Amino acid sequence: MKHIFLAVVLLLATTLISFKASNTSLKIGSPLPSPELKMKDVSGKEVSFKEAMKQNGLLVMFSCNTCPFVIKHQQKTKEVAAFALKNNIGVILLNSNEGQRDDNDSFDEMKSYAKDQGYSWYYVVDKDSKMADTFGASMTPESFLFNKDGKLVYHGAINDRPRDPNNGQTEYLKNAMNEMLSGKEVSVTTYPQLGCGIKRKN
């Protein structure tokens, strides 16, 4: 029981730190950072945000192989990614867990994970957590949606139930994509995400 209590306390502490760190993240309307920077995809190809972007925009998600929140969100992640690609919005997932690069978030583990999950979009190594720092990303999963002009229009959770995403009532990320695609201004531009802190190198 004591161990469970300590685990809950640590999880809550991580979440609070993540919310505090999110205050330094990209602001709505910000341009897509470092569009030409090359990152190594699980295919072995070097890819940039510019190459990943499609005619109607780009969905950037900070993710990993190991976070319990990522695992909880996996079905929803695949749904929104497939929806984005179907609507000519590019998709790229970044693994910024440099502190675990020699362990479960190694490049080889990423390749296996992407294959097991049936990813049909980019899943890249964010070397030295450079893009996580640039975006001000603090956790996994964490989503950033850019429009066709490369401007940030939504940042945050996939839906209103980050603890139980498969039972969400309001699909904020998908709604933002639909509004963006119809030429409307995104009505809800941010929604708090819960997740695991990105494991940067000490």
WOQUI-V102833 format. One line per field, one symbol per residue. phi: phi as a letter, one per 40 degrees, with the letter a starting at -180 (. if undefined). psi: psi as a letter, one per 30 degrees, with the letter a starting at -180 (. if undefined). burial: I if it has 24 or more other C-alpha atoms within 12 Angstrom, else O. Layout:
phi=???
psi=???
burial=???
//
This chain:
phi=.ccccccccccccccccccccccccdcdgccccfccccbccccgccbbdccccbdbhabbbcaacbcdcccccdccdcccccccccbgbcbabbbbcccbccbcbccccccccccccgcbbcbbcccffccccccgcbabcabbbbcccgbcbaaiccacbccadcbccbccccccccccccgccccbcaadbbaccccccc
psi=eeeeeeeeeeeeeeeeeeeefffglklkfkljlhffkkkjlfffkkkleeefkaegakjkkkaaffkeeeeegeeeeeeeeeeeefghklkkkkjgiffgfgbfhleeeeeeeeeefhkglkjlkikggeeeeefgkflklkkkkkafggkkfkkbleagiffiffgkejieeeeeeeeeegglkkejfkkkkkakkkilk.
burial=OOOOOOOOOOOOOOIOOIIOOIOOIIIIOOIIIOOOOOIIIIOOOOIIIIIIIIOIIIIIIIIIIIIOIIIIIIOIIIIIIOIIIOIIIIIIIIIIIIOIIOOOIIIOIIIOIIOOOOIIIIIIIIIOIIIIIIIIIIIIIIIIIIIIOIIIIIIIIIIIIIIIIOOOOOIIIIIIIIOIIOOOOIOIIIIIIIIIIIIIOO
//
